[in-house]
């Protein structure tokens, strides 16, 4: 059991879980104006899995690197790390919560060792 506590402000939607995967794929924009990278993280929660999606423009973001149309670098979350998010925007897709905007909550100082 995780004994780390995060200070949570009253109100809002919070998600706490463990990062199980991070992936990225590129695709052509519908209007043909270039490539976009979709970064997706899966967070295991009780009782299921939550997805976090980000769409990034490789021309504007230094965190995303492409070789041709293959994604070689993207912002990843450390696998099997515990994470708490304050969700600011979300949707449901096929009965699964998909977070499209969130703020990562910092662990308390004492938990950092």
C-alpha positions in Angstrom: 0.0 0.0 0.0 1.3 3.4 -0.9 1.7 5.6 2.2 2.7 8.7 0.4 0.1 11.5 0.8 -0.5 14.3 -1.6 -2.2 17.5 -0.5 -5.5 17.7 -2.3 -7.5 20.9 -2.5 -11.2 20.5 -1.9 -13.3 20.0 -5.1 -12.4 18.7 -8.5 -11.6 15.3 -10.1 -8.5 13.5 -9.0 -7.0 10.3 -10.4 -4.4 8.3 -8.5 -2.8 5.2 -10.0 0.3 3.5 -11.4 1.8 4.2 -14.8 1.7 1.0 -16.8 2.6 2.2 -20.3 3.5 5.2 -22.5 3.4 5.2 -26.2 3.4 7.6 -29.2 2.4 7.5 -32.8 2.4 10.1 -35.6 -0.2 10.7 -38.2 -1.0 13.1 -41.0 -3.4 15.9 -40.2 -6.7 15.7 -42.1 -6.0 19.1 -43.8 -2.6 17.8 -45.0 -0.7 20.5 -43.1 1.9 18.1 -41.5 2.3 15.5 -38.9 0.9 15.4 -35.4 2.1 13.1 -32.6 -0.4 11.5 -30.2 1.2 10.6 -26.9 -0.8 8.2 -24.7 -0.2 7.0 -21.1 -2.1 4.2 -19.4 -2.7 4.6 -15.7 -3.9 1.6 -13.7 -6.4 2.6 -11.1 -8.8 0.7 -8.9 -11.0 -0.7 -10.6 -9.6 -0.1 -14.2 -7.4 1.8 -16.5 -7.5 5.5 -17.4 -5.9 6.9 -20.5 -4.1 10.3 -20.8 -3.9 11.7 -24.3 -1.8 14.6 -25.6 -1.6 15.8 -29.2 1.7 17.5 -29.9 3.1 19.3 -33.0 6.7 18.2 -33.5 7.5 21.6 -35.1 6.5 23.4 -31.9 7.5 20.9 -29.2 11.2 20.2 -28.3 10.1 17.1 -26.4 9.0 15.2 -29.6 11.4 14.0 -32.2 10.6 12.2 -35.4 12.7 10.3 -38.0 10.6 10.4 -41.1 7.1 9.6 -39.7 8.4 7.4 -36.8 8.4 8.8 -33.3 11.8 8.4 -31.7 11.5 10.6 -28.6 8.4 11.8 -26.6 7.6 12.8 -23.0 7.2 9.6 -21.1 6.0 8.9 -17.6 8.3 6.5 -15.6 6.7 3.0 -15.8 5.3 1.6 -12.6 5.6 5.0 -10.8 2.7 6.2 -8.7 1.0 9.4 -10.0 -1.8 11.7 -8.8 -3.5 14.0 -11.3 -5.9 16.8 -10.9 -8.1 16.5 -14.1 -9.1 19.7 -15.8 -10.5 18.2 -19.0 -11.7 14.7 -19.9 -14.1 12.6 -22.0 -15.4 9.1 -22.1 -14.6 6.8 -25.0 -15.9 3.2 -25.1 -16.8 3.4 -21.4 -13.2 4.4 -20.5 -12.1 7.7 -18.9 -9.7 9.6 -21.3 -8.0 12.6 -19.7 -7.1 15.3 -22.2 -5.8 17.9 -19.7 -4.5 17.4 -16.2 -2.1 18.8 -13.6 0.4 16.4 -12.0 0.3 16.7 -8.2 3.7 16.8 -6.5 4.4 14.3 -3.7 5.0 15.8 -0.3 8.6 16.7 0.7 8.8 13.9 3.2 7.9 11.3 0.6 10.8 12.4 -1.6 13.4 11.0 0.8 
